[in-house]
Amino acid sequence: MRPIRVLYGGLVFLSAFLLFAMEPMAAKELLPLLGGSSAVWITCLVFFQAALLAGYLYAHWAARQRRLWVHALLACAATAVLLAPVIFQSALRGMGLNLKLNWDAARHPVSSIFATLGASIGIPFVLLSSTTPLLQVWWTRQMREPVPYRLFAVSNAGSLLALAMYPSLIEPHLSLQAQRSSWTAAFLIYLAASLWLGERVMRDGGGPVSASAPSPAEQVREMVSAKQRWMWFLLPMGASVQLAAVTSHLSQDIAPIPLLWVLPLGVYLLSFVVAFEFPAVYRRGVVSRLMIVMLASLGYALSRVDTRLPIRIAVLFYLFELFIVCWFCHAETYRLHPADVTRSTEFYLWIAAGGVSGTFLVAIASPLIFRANYDLALAFLISAVLGVLVLWEEGWSQRALWITASVLLLSTTVALRIQFSKNAMVRVRNFYGSLRVVAADYEDQGNDTADAARAAGPVRVLMNGRIRHGTQMLSDVDHRKRPTTYYGEDSGVGLALENCCAGRARKIGVVGLGVGTLAAYGRPGDAIRFYEINPLVEPIARNLFTYLRESAAAVTIVNGDGRVALAREPRHNFDVLVIDAFTGDAIPLHLLTREALQLYRKQLAPGGVIAFHVSNSYVDLVPEIDRVAEDQGMQSRVVESFAVPAEGAYRATWVLVSANKTFFSAPAVRDAAVPIERRPELRVWTDDYSSLVPLLHLGR
């Protein structure tokens, strides 16, 4: 029977590997619809966990049936979805133009994500996710042995391996088409093996049985089924809330590093492996004490919004806290697992329900309920309340300790609300993030002297989490109309606008609105057209900042993804097209591909210039833009400008791309724009291939 045992383990491992290879692949293909945002990944996570719940629900039903034909029917449907290009490919490609949806993806991102993923990978995902609980039941029927819960650890090990391999090996070396083809071939192998195994079980296996009768302790535990069900749900929910909240916090507030979401998800999966494969390692007293120390220390650090830990230390601390809390939740869940095989699928069903509820609270419910981001503080609070429930049986000392921790973490949430309200003129939140406009007497931008800081005068700042998306100085008219932050007069975009058109009226396109800073460059007769994916940004830029309404140019704003809008619109003949969307945690790679540059050229006037803003602490996009420009027969130069605190200017990196040799020979451009060092080993990005791994530099 050993080969059969190996087949069981192999199928569980393969199904989990395929699931977690599919997830980043599908999420990446959604990028053209919704631009770059960590919220895209977290909302995808909600879908994946909802599909996992559907898979577990199917497994719960199928375990009580002896009808392999239903499984075979689902396998045929999944195969049809994957092999029919009209369904699988056109549902995810084409920058949203080929999607048969009744809404604009940018305005209804959650609905778009669920509809697109459901149409393209829903059936295969449900079938794969049903594997672990269903095969555990088949095992007990065929082997006449107790439920092998360690298969759940094998499943999470497969998931962990896929998660590690995708950004490091799969994405850098395979195009999306090659990834889809390889994945589909492996999926068909999985289907054939699982159907063969199912046929053997239905032919040779009996009804679900246990190898031995439950012990008296197990019988007592079975009697408290209501409490068990609640804890099967609540404990995984707490771990899932932690996963989503920590991922969002790290990506938006700590370190906007692309692919950083891999680390929290890996830690989450590792906690499952340790809890289910090595239950003897878990010591409730030790883990609960570590948990309360981490919650208390990070809760305090979270309340100090004006101070920040070094990035590396902060990331390590939050990942360690996430692991401890998830290990606690998952180990306590395993401790309550049922001995009866007939209830094993119900056990997994409740785990999946808790998981999807946790991510739903953070990704969908929280942006609708709260005007600011309190997700991490609430995650800490939920963890402490779970500590009360689990450790209640330990006596009054533990009850008092965890109740006190819960009260303190509730106070932290209240303190955060007070801090976020301080000097805030407006606080709004939606799918794309939490926005605040903060007013201050002066802006200290890291100057050496207080006098230099005060030179900026009163300012107004647009914040997305802790990332600044625009600043305006308000001391007088001259300061108010001065372009600040990354858009100073000696920046790349400043040079492009000054030297593009020999004094005539200009047509300017800008992907990324911010506070409308570039409108400050507008002159009478100019036309400036902004493209902004977040619908909350435009009213903030129009009403709380004056760049737009005081511009001498005719300003229009288009809501939606810039590339999608440019593809739909007639030719504008822009003299300068500014692409400004690469400073966050999720780089919108679809704005940097060969096909994207071809689209930009169609929108340019003869001799026009494309200005890419690529200031980013963790990824060097300059050589890749140079490769794409060279591929299209265009020249590229990089412009580095330095911070000028008194003028509110930050250090900035811009890449100017044009087929106009005369533009690059202009004295001002020639002196500031530097040729780019070529990296011939880089592949040209296309809509079918891109990878940030060769461009990452995490040493800062």
Steps between C-alpha positions, in 0.01 A plus 500: 500500500801730519466626138139596576609692809759683292232580242276648770780721628611590149151605389448712810839666450444555127152646546627751755799588283272563204267713712776731617665514159162602356436776755787740416464420129130591500558808718771620263266469204251725679752785510392654167147538639579661833850644494760438768369473855549268794121508531478301175691213658308511830166500315623211287578327829134540600396333175751218543381428852136518391578250223683288759183504711300389194749220443475384860122519479510277193737260679264492800214401268701261284639314803147385579430380148622213289465686171828542322317621191445839667875532555560396139247757379679777692830380356359527146366849570836611641681359198264677262560832677876464484520376141253749351703813417187712463418439867837473668706755311265769376339521845829621643679673213446806288526776759136455590384566144396139435324443832124469461420684822224750563715731710825688492766291674667799664172618652391154614829325575372236742221391267741497207750282686237249609332485158825463308656240729174309527462477123860401433624282787200443727425136411864380492566678830199342672600156376860537617401640839272203568794259473637494855175443695362262236814287478513472878156339492603274212807399701292385798272302270783328315761464776261443794707746702426819699477834323855594382496867604868522410389512136386854579861582591615339174250720318633818659857392427407479130343844522812639666727358230288650220496834678880499522554381142263735318685833544848345508488235225170489312427867427857604402539216249155429357255720313139500612407284203770247593385510862141431397600215271726334759242546772224350283715195415572438870132547580399236246746257657346575839149437362592166346669376817221618732226342286693171486541506879133588550394210281708260711350635822145470368571147379696363796432729795218472748316773683687747715634329811754558772767250583414515868224631720549847646647516846285625792671838479421521129140404569470786750651734248249390237218591738593869503452534126351851513808639675727310263327635192531857624869460577560323166361818344635774729861387532566477121314829460741666744800364311354615168431851633861513613623391157301761308568783748873436533537467120321831445695677775840379381428585136346843555645640823832329569680420174338542157703210359362304204435130576512567876159330529677167444657509848183530714323234294802271535500549878126428511546172310799404713288534813255246353783258425645524850159477671374196307826311437676563833224538761731372776724807453220736600508616863201714582665676794810600303320605182229696684763695694690582182173601342405747771851653499486552122147639506588741780826624348374537144172646623699770678719558193188526284355771724813712453412616149770768501784252556620219276718196557779425252343317207682169540427483873135595447448235230662228714300594809167501318576170327597341833182633662297363210659157533444482877133602476431269204680210671292558812176509301578203278647283777195561718281416201687173448469419871122504451496285185234226490591135538206386284576496127141596418568838659844563350359672192280715724815592694669628184180671394495711815872578462437627147197702613711667768775573249276668246321697775831640625621623163152630417502715815833661408477523121134582441312587819761722665535750209120535499470550877803709595633823353855415608703182520464338841537146366817405686382638833172310462693185405700530822177551695337193343809293584483609863130415524576155359764468770227564759278230350772237467671563833185549707534147627848579636361693797450857614862608459489430127150642470604826665817523289327454166200715589743777594684451170171523311407824675842653430485405133152649476654817645770484231232498231336806656838673528565432132172662410598809698845510340363462147254782567775733618551782247302297246278706273345190345523123546355268236554138408410263220639196319813688393607612846451738789549868412560788740560866436711647778558869569810615687673826590812398311639195329817343634635296211818381661677838495814569697365815660170618635530819293507299178192310609309814591584649165236274354229667707158345559438192287230252408590134440309209343589174675421143396585312817845641574588566135480862382316544173525875474589819686411864453657799675249768590700790644441730200396496134851429372542199728147379432560480127842339528521130402631303797604145597620303194397762244745787554620713212831312476330158508468284190141599440588867554769476232266320261225759535740793468684372193239308301314764306710815436256732674181390324187367672541144625284191530593304811373161619560380857430149632463553876333809646624529858416854611532631143850644548588487130215740425730768644696481174193594296520811283223678311403286202634177651277196546576254781313169523535293820414130538430375855388152605384593853169693485562653845807690384334745260269676752794529742724653234228741384373617838790482747788595270515790255726370223211398276277802540783754483666347195509716189451188286174328410491201737291184456496186716411146391419244769628149432820314420722714279588233247141383462382858447775583249413191299134601481554866414579655161851627436583806713841593352655564840825693495589348837343189650583452869479150649505546878384183680808314619575614856273261692518138614341341193661620177242513215718309258244524221598867464859404409464230237575503128128519423458791744780698336347436158173644630676806646669569166163499326383770743812716453545785259795464260814555706309463828658394829397236752609574859503204740519581870694212656605627845488183706709379793485130422475443126711648218272535199745712300680220308174325412348819356820542300462144363137559398589835340788344306267224384272766352779699336486788749767671709492524877683710760483509879472825698587509869398814687593585857287608795450874550331521844422871485302441179334179620681295235600138562773299339351347184587260220342537158558318171433700184419300185465644151576434136584871464880541492463878494337495842794317659748736335345810660765646736291481818397139432846395383660630820253334740393182320751215533526196270383179668737214562370210294414165655470268200417201721159650575210373292270756344176511696184417309140446603593130513825530696632720781696445820613743768749259658802602284430867584459474877761647732408454865816621666359840599 
